[in-house]
Amino acid sequence: MSISEFLDQQFRHFNARETVDAARAWRTHLDRGGKMLLAMAGAMSTAEIGISLARMIREDKVHAISCTAANLEEDVFNLLAHDEYRTVAHYRDLSPADEAALRDEGMNRVTDTCIPETVIRHVEGRLTRYWVEASEREEAYFPSEYLFRALADDQLQQHFQIPAAESWAIAAHERGIPVFTPGWEDSTLGNIFTARVIDGTVKSHRVIRTGTEQMEQLIAWYREQQPDHPIGFFQIGGGIAGDFPICCVPLIRQDLEEECRSWSYFAQISDSTTSYGSYSGAVPNEKITWHKLDVGTPSFMINSDASIVAPLIFAYVLGD
């Protein structure tokens, strides 16, 4: 029995039904010529979502990504240091002393997975050279462009510890899809960049293109796609990774005063519940008042663990 057949047979009610309905609607959206933007928060790259997401990108199921900068950099960290990662299955039982011991070993814990500090410094060394070079030339690039340059370097490829086919960042670079990282400064590499400006290694912050420039790039992508292709929105988690891109439709409609389609599909995997002022747990209908979705937009809210649900949805969309 295939994964899709299993889901069709077994996932019939509650969040299970919502999961399959969202996957079926994604397929229908693509069959109608639609494009899909994936918004990704959480520690999905450390959860090795690249195993399935890279296939989704390469097989033309995902056409743009907005993610926390941590998700972009952690896909690269995993690519370069997978064998040095450590799994802590009993992470719920760790004492403060246990945590301090991990810290002193140079291990940075993300739930049950520890990222070695050595890979962070490896990537820092390469990017710092790019930042200094850009500063001297008075050039500026988006954070993803610096990382993509590193990934294309033959000297870096010899350090890969997982197949390139399991890196979603490599897939995005190869397919030429846009990757937006709103709030990049709230990331390990963003912190490191700030330190290099403060200590004078990099002359200016201006070598990193701004968040509003990323928004302009997103608007250009949406305008280019939407006359011929309805655009869907699949969101993992909440926060800025989702808030940033979904605002492009009201920006075009209300601030540029141009006609454009609403997002033509919406689904979110979230562990947040509806409460006072919680946008991450808000039901999709709330987005109608903000000109993001329309009354007839296929919309789904899956309250579950994205590390379990997202690979199942991806498998269904891929026809596995």
Steps between C-alpha positions, in 0.01 A plus 500: 500500500636842407516792744222677310280191510564460873403862568187470287399185686594592857497881533123563505421723797614799707856623429567186295216588260614863486849379408378294203255769389784755495720262299225424249427870457871567443496245217189662352659844526805382305286321241332835430834661424553637849826592669578444868688711753619310808534698823713311752560580866614268779812286485392307192845491339651351813215248479642415153195615306738533206466128430148558369496877437791480255294259290200731518713783361665292230168351387340845462263478799651799688588822318612744772602476866474743788673363807669600818867561433570220748329253266717610208827487689413177683443318172856595410632406846339157467646460152852565627500337843225237512736232632611723788144576615389331821151375581391526864197274522445580869508878451196551725698364795810717465602695807656848488836331562440267203422801282817675618704189414362504145575871474858447617545228236398750234159344437197725436177314583182521293251273679655152453776606259830669577674710234880512535650847535778401260271506194374846590858629505574321172215680325588826676850494352372463146224760528726753671724494193197571280379780727842668508532470122153650448581782740817588312309502172204687652265219394198358683322165482220316675599250774393206284725620215808480723414146608421392145842629393658282767300195391617544141865500608672176394723521806197486729346202325777270620371557855143383434399226745156427356396461136447833327156365404395531867580871531205726425732803479696335219174408326375859527827633361503252212136572409548876533201551730501804731580444868395780736641520853313777683658601830838355397669677791316258732724208401844364582658638184312827541650534848845418366466758222407766756806411706726530194364849430546603864861377510578665165563184297214599270484872432124546483160340553418603146641182344176326609195612305216609725172339597301753302710411194404137559136608509546683170652182352202299627254748347681475167482119513128505587417751227692293245324174590143597578362602156545142375532294818291502817739500795455286810640541849610203713613598848696299755481664842443870553700816554681717250562222247126502429405855595751655259397333171125483554492880524599545137139475377360779722811705419428474127127562544489766770838673488579480128127513417532235232274208421636156575379155596479397862702202610318216325570228756591514868606231746683520829651243733507651846517395863350835607136523598262788443534749785500872564730671249675182386557533125681166485185330626249715315255318276547563125173697476656784700726563201199593287462828691862583415449447124728193503243228424158503335175334604549208263872436563565134590634533856625248754629517856681189623572500873785254525877445502643625169795259518243218469237659276705694243687195360168315466343788307808530281489125428132528402564796270791313342278200440699261720 
